[in-house]
Amino acid sequence: MQSDVHTYAWKLSRKTLARVSFWGLGLLIFFNINAILLNYTGTSAVASPLILLFSVVLWFLTPPPYIGWRHSFFWFVVFVVFFLVIGMVSALWHYDRGIWTAGSMMLGVRQVGTAVIVFTAVYGYVYRSFQLGRSDEIWRAFTVLFVVTLLAGVMEDYLGLRQLLKFAYQKSRTLGFFGNPNETGMQANLTWILAMYWFLRTRRWQVAALVLVLLSTYGAVISFSRTAIAVNAGLWMVTAVYFLMRSVRRYGLLVQPREYAWLAFFVVFALGIVPYVVMKVYDRLDSVQKRRVDTMRVLVEKGQFDNQTTAMRAGIFKEALRYIAERPLLGHGLQALSKGGVFRTSPDHGVHNMYLKVAGEAGVGVMLLYLWLILWPLWKARHLAYPESLLVVWFVFVVGVHSLSTHSLLAHKFVVGFWALIYALVDQVES
């Protein structure tokens, strides 16, 4: 890592070039430059060559280490290979009676391929940074990227971002840099776990971290994404349970004043403050926002899982299960269930579920591999120190639940980047 790269007039160290490439890639994937440029130029993937360039430079300067089956990165690669190969073979095998198109399959290849490129580049850089003792630099970099994108959503009305970025969507839901309230809500939840990690890790910035935690909750709520709001509430409950479990020792429940204090805070916030605030602001909501809140209440209180309470997802899921039952081993082909026009319940929507997407496009076996991919870090995390171990638990929870409501998780490059960070973290320890 000490050699230099010579240019025409100056000399750039490998370390600096790698850092510049990492930041360049981070800015492109977190600020959704492709979608923004699409609004202005009408041409898609304008920034993709830069994403590829920065990724290749990172690959060259900080390649991923040798990996084996004990590495989380190994399982990511295995899943992607099986998903791509089986999905493409299935599409070609059933070309005469399939529900896919060549264009949609190429889109799927591009999305998955980009995810692999970004994941590998970020993983290699982060893994080697951890090995060289530069972990704080990594945490700060991801924090800056997440905080800026969170503020873009929370303050979009004050900054005029919706008009500036030309994102046309119902004004009842926040869009931020992504032009999609569901992505904005997911980003807020990932910011929540990163902010809570800082809150538990440091005392110097604890107040600032707590403010960011609460702001992230606010960001998830104003996206009015049902999944984002449910995940955020679940994060508070998971945290409360975790602190309770930490207080339980071999010989029973021992008094841990600091942890009980935080447990009390989480319980009061989740059960007291949130319902109070919701009741206070409910009357000020517009009709779209009230309808989404009401459907969530019916879903939780009555367990009514239907098209009305799930924005047509219930009917789509049932149809997807029928598609899976038709070809459970190989599926219908890559991207087959991810495009509009497949489901009678809602002709404009795809399957909106990563588990059903993978099973319907590449078979149940690959879907189980995807589930294993998500859960495997939990096994590795048992060797991590606190609060890194809790960070992994939070991440698995967020990705696992959000996978129930989106079929484009691998297309969300900021998620893929953070995913690489988590895997590089857990791969620092031996299984």
PLY file of the C-alpha trace (Angstrom):
ply
format ascii 1.0
element vertex 431
property float x
property float y
property float z
element edge 430
property int vertex1
property int vertex2
end_header
0.00 0.00 0.00
3.06 2.31 -0.03
3.67 2.49 -3.80
2.66 5.54 -5.78
0.66 6.17 -8.95
2.46 8.68 -11.23
0.47 11.19 -13.28
1.61 13.91 -15.69
2.49 16.53 -13.11
2.13 15.00 -9.71
2.24 11.85 -7.70
-0.74 10.24 -5.94
-0.35 7.59 -3.27
-2.34 4.38 -3.58
-3.97 5.10 -0.23
-5.17 8.54 -1.36
-6.36 7.25 -4.73
-8.30 4.47 -3.00
-9.85 6.97 -0.59
-10.85 9.31 -3.44
-12.40 6.40 -5.35
-14.30 5.27 -2.25
-15.74 8.73 -1.67
-16.57 9.14 -5.34
-18.41 5.84 -5.37
-20.18 6.70 -2.12
-21.43 10.04 -3.43
-22.75 8.42 -6.61
-24.66 5.59 -4.92
-25.97 7.47 -1.89
-27.09 10.60 -3.70
-28.78 8.60 -6.49
-27.00 10.57 -9.20
-28.31 8.29 -11.96
-31.96 9.05 -11.17
-31.28 12.76 -10.78
-29.50 12.96 -14.14
-32.30 10.93 -15.72
-34.71 13.70 -14.75
-32.55 16.32 -16.43
-31.10 14.48 -19.42
-33.76 11.88 -20.17
-30.99 9.29 -20.44
-30.67 6.49 -17.92
-27.46 5.24 -16.31
-25.50 8.43 -17.11
-23.37 8.03 -13.98
-22.90 4.26 -14.39
-19.51 4.60 -16.15
-18.21 6.57 -13.15
-19.60 3.97 -10.74
-17.82 1.28 -12.75
-14.59 3.32 -12.89
-14.44 3.99 -9.15
-15.34 0.36 -8.41
-12.62 -1.01 -10.70
-10.04 1.31 -9.13
-11.04 0.09 -5.67
-10.89 -3.52 -6.85
-7.37 -2.95 -8.15
-6.06 -1.04 -5.12
-7.92 -2.86 -2.33
-9.06 -6.24 -3.68
-11.16 -8.48 -1.43
-9.06 -11.00 0.50
-9.08 -14.73 -0.09
-12.43 -16.00 1.09
-13.88 -19.32 2.15
-17.26 -20.61 3.20
-16.85 -19.08 6.66
-16.89 -15.61 5.13
-20.18 -13.80 4.65
-18.81 -12.41 1.39
-18.54 -15.98 0.09
-22.27 -16.52 0.54
-23.08 -13.25 -1.19
-21.08 -14.36 -4.24
-22.62 -17.84 -4.21
-26.14 -16.43 -4.05
-25.54 -13.98 -6.90
-24.01 -16.67 -9.14
-26.87 -19.11 -8.58
-29.50 -16.40 -8.96
-28.06 -15.11 -12.21
-27.26 -18.47 -13.80
-30.48 -20.26 -12.86
-32.59 -17.17 -13.60
-31.12 -16.80 -17.08
-31.21 -20.52 -17.86
-34.83 -20.71 -16.76
-35.78 -17.72 -18.89
-34.13 -19.22 -21.98
-35.49 -22.71 -21.30
-39.06 -21.43 -21.09
-38.72 -18.67 -23.67
-41.69 -19.88 -25.70
-44.16 -19.75 -22.84
-42.50 -17.60 -20.22
-43.73 -14.36 -18.66
-40.42 -12.56 -19.13
-39.07 -10.34 -21.90
-35.53 -9.98 -23.18
-35.48 -6.34 -22.12
-36.57 -7.10 -18.58
-34.01 -9.88 -18.26
-31.22 -7.55 -19.38
-32.42 -5.06 -16.77
-32.19 -7.79 -14.15
-28.67 -8.73 -15.25
-27.60 -5.09 -15.07
-29.09 -4.56 -11.62
-27.57 -7.70 -10.13
-24.27 -7.12 -11.92
-24.05 -3.56 -10.59
-24.84 -4.82 -7.09
-21.95 -7.30 -7.31
-19.56 -4.64 -8.58
-20.47 -2.13 -5.88
-20.58 -4.74 -3.12
-17.18 -6.19 -3.99
-15.52 -2.78 -4.32
-16.86 -1.48 -1.01
-16.24 -4.76 0.79
-12.60 -4.91 -0.28
-11.89 -1.31 0.73
-13.70 -1.56 4.07
-12.25 -4.96 4.94
-8.68 -3.81 4.36
-9.32 -0.53 6.19
-10.45 -2.52 9.21
-7.33 -4.68 8.93
-5.11 -1.57 8.84
-6.75 -0.05 11.91
-8.68 2.64 10.02
-12.13 1.58 11.19
-13.05 5.01 12.60
-12.47 6.53 9.17
-14.95 4.06 7.67
-17.60 4.66 10.30
-17.30 8.43 9.89
-17.54 8.18 6.10
-20.72 6.10 6.18
-22.17 8.37 8.87
-21.66 11.47 6.72
-23.24 9.81 3.68
-26.23 8.55 5.64
-26.80 11.78 7.56
-26.74 13.91 4.41
-29.21 11.63 2.62
-31.44 11.55 5.71
-31.48 15.35 5.90
-32.35 15.48 2.20
-35.55 13.62 3.02
-36.40 15.31 6.30
-35.75 18.82 4.97
-36.77 18.45 1.33
-39.58 21.00 1.65
-37.25 23.57 3.18
-34.50 22.94 0.62
-36.82 22.76 -2.38
-35.34 19.42 -3.41
-38.54 18.02 -4.89
-38.71 20.85 -7.42
-34.94 21.00 -7.91
-34.64 17.26 -8.61
-37.87 17.21 -10.63
-39.29 14.24 -8.74
-43.03 14.02 -9.44
-44.79 12.10 -6.71
-47.67 12.65 -4.29
-46.64 15.46 -1.95
-47.91 13.55 1.07
-44.75 11.44 1.23
-41.11 12.45 1.41
-38.74 11.54 -1.43
-35.27 12.90 -0.61
-32.57 12.00 -3.14
-34.29 8.78 -4.20
-37.57 9.94 -5.71
-39.23 7.02 -3.92
-40.74 7.20 -0.41
-40.11 3.52 0.27
-36.39 3.91 -0.40
-36.35 7.08 1.70
-37.97 5.21 4.59
-35.50 2.34 4.28
-32.61 4.82 4.26
-33.98 6.42 7.43
-34.02 3.04 9.18
-30.43 2.29 8.17
-29.47 5.73 9.46
-31.24 4.85 12.72
-29.09 1.79 13.34
-25.90 3.68 12.47
-26.87 6.56 14.78
-27.79 4.16 17.59
-24.45 2.44 17.13
-22.68 5.77 17.73
-24.99 6.46 20.69
-23.97 3.23 22.38
-20.33 3.40 21.36
-19.31 6.91 22.42
-20.01 9.25 25.30
-18.59 12.38 23.71
-21.19 12.58 20.95
-23.98 10.74 22.74
-26.46 13.63 22.74
-25.87 14.34 19.04
-26.26 10.64 18.27
-29.55 10.46 20.19
-30.87 13.48 18.28
-29.96 11.69 15.04
-31.73 8.53 16.24
-34.94 10.49 16.87
-34.56 12.35 13.57
-34.22 9.00 11.79
-37.47 7.82 13.36
-39.09 11.02 12.14
-37.64 10.41 8.67
-39.13 6.90 8.58
-42.54 8.19 9.69
-42.82 11.05 7.18
-42.05 8.67 4.33
-45.43 7.11 5.21
-44.04 3.79 4.08
-45.90 1.14 6.04
-42.86 -1.11 6.08
-40.48 1.68 7.13
-42.71 2.69 10.03
-43.20 -0.92 11.15
-39.46 -1.62 10.90
-38.62 1.48 12.94
-41.07 0.49 15.66
-39.56 -2.98 15.58
-36.06 -1.54 15.97
-37.08 0.19 19.18
-38.59 -3.04 20.50
-35.61 -5.18 19.44
-33.33 -2.75 21.24
-35.41 -2.89 24.40
-35.36 -6.70 24.35
-31.62 -6.70 23.74
-30.93 -4.51 26.76
-33.20 -6.72 28.85
-31.30 -9.83 27.72
-27.97 -8.18 28.50
-29.20 -7.71 32.04
-29.88 -11.41 32.43
-26.88 -13.32 33.71
-26.23 -16.94 34.44
-27.67 -16.75 37.94
-30.74 -14.70 37.21
-31.78 -11.13 36.67
-29.15 -8.81 38.08
-29.48 -5.08 38.47
-27.65 -3.22 35.72
-28.58 0.43 36.38
-27.30 1.91 33.13
-28.91 -0.74 30.94
-32.19 -0.65 32.84
-32.24 3.11 32.42
-31.93 2.77 28.65
-34.50 -0.02 28.64
-36.94 2.23 30.47
-36.27 5.00 27.98
-36.95 2.76 24.98
-40.17 1.38 26.49
-41.49 4.84 27.43
-40.62 6.21 24.01
-42.18 3.31 22.11
-45.32 2.95 24.22
-45.82 6.49 25.47
-44.35 9.26 23.39
-44.99 7.85 19.91
-48.75 7.19 20.36
-49.13 10.61 21.99
-47.41 12.38 19.13
-49.36 10.39 16.54
-52.66 11.33 18.14
-51.64 14.99 18.28
-50.65 15.24 14.62
-53.24 12.86 13.15
-55.86 15.56 12.55
-53.32 17.61 10.63
-52.59 14.85 8.15
-54.00 14.97 4.63
-56.30 12.29 3.23
-53.51 10.15 1.76
-51.53 10.15 4.99
-54.59 9.40 7.12
-55.54 6.51 4.85
-52.10 4.94 5.19
-52.16 5.37 8.98
-55.65 3.90 9.18
-54.73 0.85 7.12
-51.74 0.22 9.38
-53.97 0.43 12.43
-56.47 -2.04 10.96
-53.64 -4.37 9.94
-52.13 -4.36 13.44
-55.30 -4.32 15.55
-57.44 -6.72 13.50
-54.81 -8.68 11.59
-56.66 -7.82 8.40
-54.16 -8.69 5.65
-55.91 -7.87 2.39
-55.57 -5.66 -0.66
-56.96 -2.64 1.16
-54.53 -2.74 4.09
-51.48 -3.71 2.01
-51.89 -1.53 -1.11
-52.76 -4.57 -3.23
-49.77 -6.56 -1.95
-51.93 -9.37 -0.51
-53.40 -10.21 -3.91
-50.02 -9.92 -5.61
-48.46 -12.28 -3.08
-51.16 -14.88 -3.69
-50.64 -14.73 -7.43
-46.86 -14.92 -6.93
-47.27 -18.10 -4.87
-49.21 -19.65 -7.74
-46.43 -18.76 -10.15
-43.89 -20.33 -7.78
-45.98 -23.50 -7.49
-45.93 -23.84 -11.29
-42.10 -23.97 -11.45
-40.70 -24.38 -7.93
-37.26 -25.68 -8.97
-36.08 -23.21 -11.62
-38.64 -20.42 -11.57
-39.85 -18.37 -14.52
-36.64 -16.53 -15.34
-34.73 -13.48 -14.21
-36.87 -10.36 -13.62
-40.05 -12.26 -14.57
-42.01 -11.26 -11.46
-40.44 -7.83 -11.06
-42.13 -5.95 -13.88
-45.62 -4.58 -14.33
-48.24 -6.50 -16.27
-47.63 -9.85 -14.60
-50.24 -9.70 -11.85
-53.94 -9.18 -12.46
-54.37 -7.76 -8.95
-52.30 -4.71 -9.85
-51.08 -4.58 -13.46
-48.62 -1.75 -12.76
-46.68 -3.44 -9.96
-44.11 -6.18 -9.59
-44.07 -8.73 -6.78
-42.75 -6.32 -4.10
-41.16 -9.13 -2.10
-37.54 -10.29 -2.40
-38.28 -13.80 -1.14
-41.09 -14.32 -3.65
-39.08 -12.62 -6.39
-36.09 -14.94 -5.99
-38.26 -18.05 -5.63
-40.43 -17.11 -8.61
-37.50 -16.21 -10.85
-34.83 -18.78 -9.89
-36.53 -21.39 -7.73
-37.17 -22.12 -4.07
-33.63 -23.41 -3.53
-32.09 -20.05 -4.46
-34.65 -18.31 -2.24
-33.45 -20.41 0.72
-29.91 -19.38 -0.19
-31.02 -15.73 -0.07
-32.52 -16.31 3.38
-29.28 -17.93 4.50
-27.36 -14.96 3.10
-29.32 -12.61 5.34
-29.17 -14.74 8.50
-25.57 -15.96 8.30
-24.08 -12.75 9.85
-26.04 -13.46 13.05
-23.91 -16.57 13.57
-20.73 -14.59 12.96
-21.86 -11.70 15.16
-21.67 -13.79 18.33
-17.89 -13.24 18.24
-18.16 -9.45 17.90
-17.86 -7.06 20.79
-20.72 -4.84 21.92
-22.15 -2.69 20.31
-20.96 -4.09 16.94
-22.86 -7.30 17.64
-26.07 -5.34 18.14
-25.42 -3.39 14.94
-25.43 -6.67 13.01
-28.68 -7.75 14.68
-30.29 -4.45 13.72
-29.09 -4.72 10.12
-30.37 -8.26 9.68
-33.73 -7.18 11.08
-33.99 -4.18 8.71
-32.96 -6.11 5.58
-35.04 -9.16 6.49
-38.25 -7.19 7.02
-37.77 -4.75 4.14
-37.29 -7.81 1.90
-40.96 -8.55 2.55
-42.07 -5.39 0.76
-39.59 -4.70 -2.05
-38.31 -6.68 -5.01
-35.50 -4.25 -5.86
-33.27 -4.43 -2.78
-30.21 -5.25 -4.88
-30.95 -2.22 -7.06
-30.71 0.10 -4.03
-26.99 0.78 -4.22
-26.80 2.54 -0.84
-28.23 -0.60 0.77
-25.68 -2.74 -1.07
-22.88 -0.46 0.15
-23.96 -0.72 3.78
-24.46 -4.45 3.34
-20.80 -4.68 2.29
-19.79 -2.75 5.42
-21.65 -5.17 7.69
-20.16 -8.23 5.98
-16.65 -6.76 6.13
-17.23 -6.19 9.84
-18.34 -9.74 10.65
-15.64 -11.27 8.46
-13.00 -9.78 10.74
-13.67 -12.59 13.21
-13.25 -16.34 12.92
-16.31 -18.59 13.02
0 1
1 2
2 3
3 4
4 5
5 6
6 7
7 8
8 9
9 10
10 11
11 12
12 13
13 14
14 15
15 16
16 17
17 18
18 19
19 20
20 21
21 22
22 23
23 24
24 25
25 26
26 27
27 28
28 29
29 30
30 31
31 32
32 33
33 34
34 35
35 36
36 37
37 38
38 39
39 40
40 41
41 42
42 43
43 44
44 45
45 46
46 47
47 48
48 49
49 50
50 51
51 52
52 53
53 54
54 55
55 56
56 57
57 58
58 59
59 60
60 61
61 62
62 63
63 64
64 65
65 66
66 67
67 68
68 69
69 70
70 71
71 72
72 73
73 74
74 75
75 76
76 77
77 78
78 79
79 80
80 81
81 82
82 83
83 84
84 85
85 86
86 87
87 88
88 89
89 90
90 91
91 92
92 93
93 94
94 95
95 96
96 97
97 98
98 99
99 100
100 101
101 102
102 103
103 104
104 105
105 106
106 107
107 108
108 109
109 110
110 111
111 112
112 113
113 114
114 115
115 116
116 117
117 118
118 119
119 120
120 121
121 122
122 123
123 124
124 125
125 126
126 127
127 128
128 129
129 130
130 131
131 132
132 133
133 134
134 135
135 136
136 137
137 138
138 139
139 140
140 141
141 142
142 143
143 144
144 145
145 146
146 147
147 148
148 149
149 150
150 151
151 152
152 153
153 154
154 155
155 156
156 157
157 158
158 159
159 160
160 161
161 162
162 163
163 164
164 165
165 166
166 167
167 168
168 169
169 170
170 171
171 172
172 173
173 174
174 175
175 176
176 177
177 178
178 179
179 180
180 181
181 182
182 183
183 184
184 185
185 186
186 187
187 188
188 189
189 190
190 191
191 192
192 193
193 194
194 195
195 196
196 197
197 198
198 199
199 200
200 201
201 202
202 203
203 204
204 205
205 206
206 207
207 208
208 209
209 210
210 211
211 212
212 213
213 214
214 215
215 216
216 217
217 218
218 219
219 220
220 221
221 222
222 223
223 224
224 225
225 226
226 227
227 228
228 229
229 230
230 231
231 232
232 233
233 234
234 235
235 236
236 237
237 238
238 239
239 240
240 241
241 242
242 243
243 244
244 245
245 246
246 247
247 248
248 249
249 250
250 251
251 252
252 253
253 254
254 255
255 256
256 257
257 258
258 259
259 260
260 261
261 262
262 263
263 264
264 265
265 266
266 267
267 268
268 269
269 270
270 271
271 272
272 273
273 274
274 275
275 276
276 277
277 278
278 279
279 280
280 281
281 282
282 283
283 284
284 285
285 286
286 287
287 288
288 289
289 290
290 291
291 292
292 293
293 294
294 295
295 296
296 297
297 298
298 299
299 300
300 301
301 302
302 303
303 304
304 305
305 306
306 307
307 308
308 309
309 310
310 311
311 312
312 313
313 314
314 315
315 316
316 317
317 318
318 319
319 320
320 321
321 322
322 323
323 324
324 325
325 326
326 327
327 328
328 329
329 330
330 331
331 332
332 333
333 334
334 335
335 336
336 337
337 338
338 339
339 340
340 341
341 342
342 343
343 344
344 345
345 346
346 347
347 348
348 349
349 350
350 351
351 352
352 353
353 354
354 355
355 356
356 357
357 358
358 359
359 360
360 361
361 362
362 363
363 364
364 365
365 366
366 367
367 368
368 369
369 370
370 371
371 372
372 373
373 374
374 375
375 376
376 377
377 378
378 379
379 380
380 381
381 382
382 383
383 384
384 385
385 386
386 387
387 388
388 389
389 390
390 391
391 392
392 393
393 394
394 395
395 396
396 397
397 398
398 399
399 400
400 401
401 402
402 403
403 404
404 405
405 406
406 407
407 408
408 409
409 410
410 411
411 412
412 413
413 414
414 415
415 416
416 417
417 418
418 419
419 420
420 421
421 422
422 423
423 424
424 425
425 426
426 427
427 428
428 429
429 430
